[in-house]
Each structure stands twice: as structure tokens, then as C-alpha cells.
Amino acid sequence: MSSTEAQRAIDLAYRALGQRERTVAELRTYLERKRVEPAAIERAVGELGEAGLLDDARFARAFAEDKRTLERWGTERIARDLRRRGVEPALIEQAVATRERDDELASAVALLAERVPAPPTDDRSRQRAWQMLVRRGYDPELAYDAVRAHQRSDAA
């Protein structure tokens, strides 16, 4: 590996991280697509990791919090997306374990109130509301509880 190849890898890595935060696996894939030599990739990943610019644990925590807050994703969908991005299972578990069931239920009910203002009154509309929550990554049992809570909130 030449020093110019190593410098090119580091420059590309900094540029990639300047666009958005990435996981180690995403950065490796990015550099591979740019036809960077494997040794240069490892050097760039190591250097950025030591500098604190590449941290999968931090990425997973921030990603989970953003998706929960901004897009109201459920735990299962967050975990699935983090796996797809190459985050280690232990780090995923740490990132998604910070949410209590009651908080997740409240988020699901708030999402229903936003997306389904009139609580479902028949089986078909309850099924559609439940499916929407499951697609968003909420546990099926929690989604069922959320639909029921949404109905009770309107009745009260």
C-alpha cells in the first residue's frame, strides 16, 4: 500500500463522514466502492476510530433516538435497520434497550392519534391501525394494546 493510497482512503473517509454519520461497515462499503485497497481501508477506519469520528455505539444510540422521536419507529424496526447497516448485535441491543414498554406504548398511541384521529370502531379499521403500527416496527402485542388504548382515550 502506497502512502498516497492511504491518504486517498483517509480523505475519502473524512469526506464521507462529512456528508453524514456512518457505521464502520457503511464506511468500509463506501471505500470499497471507490476502489480503495483493503489495507488502506483498514488504516482509514482505524484512524477515524481513534479520532472518535467513527463509533458504532454512538451511531446506534443517536439513530435509535432520532427514529423514535422524529419518525416514531418501534424498537423492532430500529433494530432491523441497524442490523442492515452492519452494527453489531450487542450494540443494537444496548441502543434499543433504553426504552421502557410504557414509553413505547405512549409513542404508539400518539402515532395513532396523529395518523388515525378517529379511533377505529370496527374490526377492519382496528386491523388497519394495528398493521400500520407493526409496519412501523412496534411489537404486535404492543400494537394491539395501543389500538385498544387509542379507542379508550376517545371513549373517555
C-alpha positions in Angstrom: 0.0 0.0 0.0 1.4 3.3 -1.0 1.2 6.4 1.2 -0.8 8.2 -1.5 -3.4 5.3 -1.4 -3.6 5.5 2.4 -4.0 9.3 2.2 -6.7 9.0 -0.5 -8.6 6.5 1.7 -8.4 8.9 4.7 -9.5 11.8 2.6 -12.4 9.9 1.1 -13.4 8.7 4.6 -13.4 12.2 6.0 -15.5 13.4 3.1 -18.0 10.5 3.6 -18.3 11.3 7.3 -18.7 15.0 6.5 -21.8 14.2 4.5 -23.5 12.1 7.3 -22.5 9.9 10.2 -21.9 6.3 9.1 -21.2 2.9 10.7 -17.9 1.2 10.3 -19.5 -1.3 7.8 -21.0 1.6 5.8 -17.7 3.4 5.6 -15.9 0.2 4.5 -18.5 -0.4 1.8 -18.2 3.3 0.7 -14.4 3.0 0.4 -14.7 -0.4 -1.4 -17.0 1.2 -4.0 -14.3 3.9 -4.5 -11.9 1.1 -5.3 -9.6 1.7 -2.3 -7.2 -1.1 -1.4 -8.2 -3.2 1.7 -5.1 -2.2 3.7 -5.8 1.5 3.1 -9.4 0.9 4.2 -8.3 -0.6 7.4 -5.9 2.2 8.1 -8.5 4.8 7.4 -11.1 3.1 9.6 -8.6 2.7 12.4 -7.5 6.4 12.2 -11.1 7.7 12.2 -12.0 5.3 15.0 -9.1 6.5 17.1 -10.0 10.1 16.4 -13.5 9.4 17.7 -15.2 10.1 14.4 -16.3 6.5 13.8 -18.2 5.0 16.7 -20.9 2.4 16.0 -22.2 2.5 19.6 -22.8 6.3 19.4 -24.3 5.9 15.9 -26.7 3.3 17.1 -27.8 5.3 20.1 -28.3 8.5 18.1 -30.1 6.6 15.3 -32.5 4.9 17.7 -33.3 8.1 19.4 -33.9 10.0 16.2 -36.1 7.4 14.7 -38.1 7.1 17.8 -38.6 10.8 18.2 -38.8 12.1 14.7 -40.4 9.2 12.8 -42.0 7.3 15.7 -40.4 3.9 14.7 -40.8 1.0 17.0 -37.9 -1.0 18.5 -38.1 -3.9 16.0 -37.8 -1.6 13.0 -34.9 0.3 14.5 -33.1 -2.9 15.3 -33.7 -4.3 11.8 -32.3 -1.1 10.2 -29.3 -1.1 12.4 -28.6 -4.7 11.5 -28.8 -3.8 7.9 -26.3 -1.0 8.5 -23.8 -3.5 9.9 -24.0 -2.6 13.6 -23.0 -5.5 16.0 -25.9 -7.2 17.7 -24.7 -6.2 21.2 -24.6 -2.5 20.3 -28.1 -2.8 18.8 -29.4 -4.3 22.0 -27.8 -1.5 24.0 -29.3 1.1 21.8 -32.9 -0.2 21.8 -32.9 -1.3 25.4 -33.1 2.2 26.7 -36.8 2.4 26.0 -39.4 1.2 28.5 -42.5 -0.6 27.3 -44.8 2.2 28.7 -42.8 4.8 26.7 -43.1 2.7 23.6 -46.8 2.3 24.2 -47.3 6.0 24.6 -45.4 6.6 21.4 -47.6 4.1 19.5 -50.8 5.7 20.9 -49.5 9.2 19.9 -48.8 7.9 16.4 -52.3 6.5 16.2 -53.8 9.8 17.4 -51.8 11.6 14.7 -52.4 9.1 11.8 -55.9 7.8 12.8 -57.6 10.7 14.5 -60.9 8.9 14.8 -60.3 5.8 16.8 -61.3 2.6 14.9 -64.7 1.3 15.6 -64.9 -1.9 13.6 -62.6 -4.9 13.2 -61.4 -3.8 9.7 -60.3 -0.3 10.9 -58.7 -1.8 14.0 -56.8 -4.3 11.8 -55.5 -1.4 9.6 -54.4 0.6 12.6 -52.6 -2.5 14.1 -50.9 -3.2 10.8 -49.7 0.3 10.5 -48.0 0.1 13.9 -46.5 -3.3 13.1 -45.0 -1.9 9.9 -43.5 0.9 11.9 -41.7 -1.7 14.0 -43.9 -2.0 17.1 -44.2 -5.4 18.7 -47.6 -7.0 17.6 -48.8 -7.3 21.2 -47.8 -3.7 22.0 -49.6 -2.6 18.8 -52.7 -4.4 19.9 -52.6 -2.7 23.3 -52.0 0.7 21.6 -55.1 0.3 19.4 -57.2 -0.6 22.4 -55.7 2.4 24.4 -56.5 4.7 21.5 -60.1 3.5 21.5 -60.4 4.0 25.2 -58.9 7.5 25.1 -61.7 8.6 22.7 -64.4 6.9 24.8 -63.2 8.8 27.9 
